[in-house]
């Protein structure tokens, strides 16, 4: 049975800023309950008491605050070294029977000794290619017979070290995503390995993203 509590949690989880406001105890339960009245009503299929929505918000806020020790443990896994690269392009291409061979050829295009970057993110139906803007025309030429889904440029890559213990720590990657969302940074792509985490963001958001992740790694986040 769907309850007001379930619906309120669902709505809050879909809005990171609201979730963070509850977590930091800066939200007015009364005012927020009024804002949620219509979406709760639509999801529930009938009117909901204002007091019931407020109670659901209070309980969820308490639940979020109880997670703080675990969140601090997750955030402690981030290293102090953060590197930012600008002039990054993101190219999305549909998978095909001929794509794999062409992707291998991309490694001959990028000069890694001169700071070249090439990340290939394989999905079920497409591949994201993250590289320097100066290589993007060559990449597109090499993939001229493939279906290009998206081409984005004027991006930046923000990379930070992370302990391999994050592989066994629930919420470790979420902490970085949550911090960027709270600071209004849109994420284009995420590239992760056992000891490195990279966010691809718009160049206009790059400095804000860099400062945001520095706060996270230095333990100054709320």
Secondary structure, DSSP 8 states (H G I E B T S, - for coil): ---HHHHHHHHHHT-HHHHHHHHTT-S-HHHHHHHHHHHHHHHHTS---HHHHHHHHHHHHHHHHHTHHHHHHHHTTEEEEEEEEEEEEEEEEE--TTHHHHHHHHTTTS-GGGT--EEEEE-SSEEEEEEEHHHHHHHHHHTTTS-EEEEEEEEEEEEEEE-GGGGGSTTHHHHHHHHHHHTT--EEEEEE-SSEEEEEEEGGGHHHHHHHHHHHHHT---
